[in-house]
Amino acid sequence: MVRETARRARPRASAHAARESGGYRDKWTWDGVAWGTHCVDCYPGSCMYHTYMKDGKVAFEEVAGSEPVMFEGIPDKNPMGCQKGAAWSRTLYGQERVLHPLRRLGERGEGKWEQVSWDDALADIAEHMLDAIEQAGPETIVHEMTPAEGGTMAVWPTQRLLVNLLGGVATDVNAVINDFQPGHYITWGKFNPTGGAGSEKLTKLRLIWHCNPVYTQIPNYHAVAESRYQGCEVIHLAPDAGPSSIHADYFFSVRPGTDAALALAMCRTIIEEGLFSERFVVEQTDLPLLVRLDTKRFLRESDVVDGGSDEQFYAWDTAGRRIARAPRSTLRWGAVKPALDGRRRQVRLKDGSRAEVTPAFALLRERLNQDYTPEQASEVCGVNPYVIRSLARKVARKRTSIYMGMNLCKYYHGDLIQRAMLLLLGLTSNWGRLGSGIGSWSPGSGLEGQGIFSQKQRTGLEETRRVLALRAQLQEMLAAQDKSDSPEIAAIDGIVNAARLGMTGMVPPAFFWYHHCGYRERWNNPEWGDPTMRRSFDEYLKEAMDSGWWEGVVKPDPDKPPRVLFEVGGNMLRRQRGGRSHLQEHLWPKLKLIVSVDWRMSTTGRFSDYVLPASQHYEKPNFHMASAAMLQLKFSDNAATPQGESLSEWDIFRRLAKKVEEAAKARGLVEYADSLGRTHRLDNLYQAMTLGIESADELVDEWVRDTAEAGMLKKGENLKTMRKKGYAEFTRAGESVYTLNQATDAKPGKPYTSLQRNTEKGMPYPTLTRRAQFYIDHPWFLEAGEEFPVHKENPKMGGDYPFVMTSGHNRWSVHSMNITNRMLLQTHRGRPHLVMNTREAAGRGIDDGEEVRVYNDVGDFLVPVKLSPSVMPGQVICYNGWEPYQFREWRGPMDVEPGMVKWLHMAGGYGHLRYWPIQWQPTPVDRAVRVDVAKIDSASASIRPKEKGRRS
Ligand code: SF4
């Protein structure tokens, strides 16, 4: 049941308020209650909180316990919350809070600041932006896009001004944070099916694999524990026995980065023992498609017919005893009975010659039989062959889901591991039906009003209807272009084209890092890359560029270094693989201005020219990211008076728009064209930005009303109704491309999971073959030997050293946001630490708590050790999120990470291997970097001379 709360406009006094005054007990009294949540990237987050107010400040917050029942017969999500959420008001009023606009004095990073007025700060920033636009072009203004620390309110105004209106460049958020799952993308043509909601009750086998939800999914984890009462078996697979192992039925330790070998041996067992679902494999996957044995390429219509298509594929029809075209508009084969057997058959090619073909499935079986017996895999991954067979049989017989977090995408060959996991699920019909599947994350469903606002020319519902009508027309046009396209495929084609025309607001940052941030040398180091990379990275990059695979999205241009950098809630110098020292060496000198918009002083803020104070949760109206994993829009109210002079991002960027307009007027600059020839006007910038809206309340009210007008929320929803209930339920999943990617008819009251439209309605996948694709015959994939998922050893990134350093979200912070919160720090060791196997440390004479030097060929850092027998020998763990300034010398694990990207992910020009925002692109990895650990009193433990003095 939902409890109604009062707002500060109608404060509800605590029954005790009058009686208590002063002292400890007075702390727990209040004069009003508001809805709150924490609009950060704690996906899916959205926990409903009550913020208890006193004198305009948050006295404390509490889990509201108001999650509604979403599905009849399925328990609600209560209680949803975590210890960071429960301590957020301490962060709000913490010492790291920035209260006034600050301008750097002295050198960057020197720590000397002057307090300036908003007017002065924004006027100076506007001048720098106009200098960049006039002297080098708007693309030299770069917004490092992150989920930001303020949710929907933070990201949208930033993008609107810097990118949409001024023509700046935003780096793709999914590469910046590296939460892109390349293996999902290669297989499904999209990385982001979320797994849906309410379906987990039917799961009978849950593999927690490369994930530690007890640390990282605190609000949701209880559902895993509860599922065991419903007969679900929980198995944890990870190198180290962690908190998630304790609550599992079984834990199996897997050598870091070898999970593909484990999964493929399970696949082999399933095929060998006839446990696979032939119906699912034939219908849903590309495995029945014929492959030519001479070229290793799929048999295409262009092989057999003059003028034939390169995208028409064939199976062998055992009924008609001839090749049969694979339908492109449906997965259903009709009367055709595709063969999976291993017979080699001859087909006549268009030139009269003959080629031998066989189904991809037969080639896969041969590969698995040859390389992935459980005994062979056991040698690689360390899991007993008996266990491998037993696990395989369980997966085949039970409705299985894989609980996989954001760890694998940070392994060099994580794509291969993901592809092997999906093969395991695909062989056993374990996706697209309730209780099965594998989740990722996704934005884009729900708050349609934000996108609508961006297309409006004036406020109000009449204009909203005009925008919606235009959208409908566009969708009809796209659908008419190719009748075989599903709405999802048509939408993807549309967004791919828009990205190439610079209309989507994001570019893949790999090129920015390569050209402007000093990564070229590292990515060309053959010792740190994949040995199958026969040519240099440069050569592959050149081929990719010459082929036009990344046309239109390589920004800023190689010969136009970035000039102005905006960080809005992001923390590049903490997060970027390669670390603070690398970026300061290569990128920082090029930047004429660095602006951090943040509510706290991050490491990046410390090295910026301006730090602008943003308001935080409870100080601005905001929504948690709406997603298909949560059919609800959760609201956080501006209940508290913003600290100091802090402003919402809306107020900051609309004021900046005004300053840019004024400064342009003074220069006589009315308009300019960007490198794509689009005109940007400056004389009406403020009106274009705001449509006349000033207050953040008015803005979010417009978003909610427009979302309701689009049919995504019930008619009549607005800011007032959100304030009353704290949330609104979506009426359907929506029409954005990322929602269409869920391929589900999600509706309130009905559990759903991703990919149901594929399995239940035969809707094609957005891949080259229009099927879940396990065989990629792109020339580069053939060159790499990765046409099928295979196991490859992790490259020796960082050099040939005895330890692999792994990581993951820590328990005490969402990214680095809470990592300096004293209260949370006091719940553990209170400072960064390296977790190391007890015996291994003893062998090196290292004591618990002793500070050690971790080093490799990239760099080093000093850190105290925490001993734990649960860590695998040969592994050390440094959890993610620590601010560099929490380490000595301000260097942490990111300073030993080379930030390699996998060369193969530069591939394009092949069906679905093409860029669109948050999808296919190279992303840097940081797991399983090679390091050594030395006692600090040994001769080798001194700080490396070249690093000395870089930061005092
Ligand atoms: Fe929930 Fe995120 Fe807040 Fe924690 S920080 S309580 S996960 S919304």
Boltz pocket constraint, residues with backbone or C-beta under 6 A from the ligand:
constraints:
  - pocket:
      binder: B
      contacts: [[A, 37], [A, 38], [A, 39], [A, 40], [A, 42], [A, 45], [A, 46], [A, 47], [A, 80], [A, 81], [A, 82], [A, 83], [A, 84], [A, 85], [A, 86], [A, 219], [A, 814]]
      max_distance: 6.0
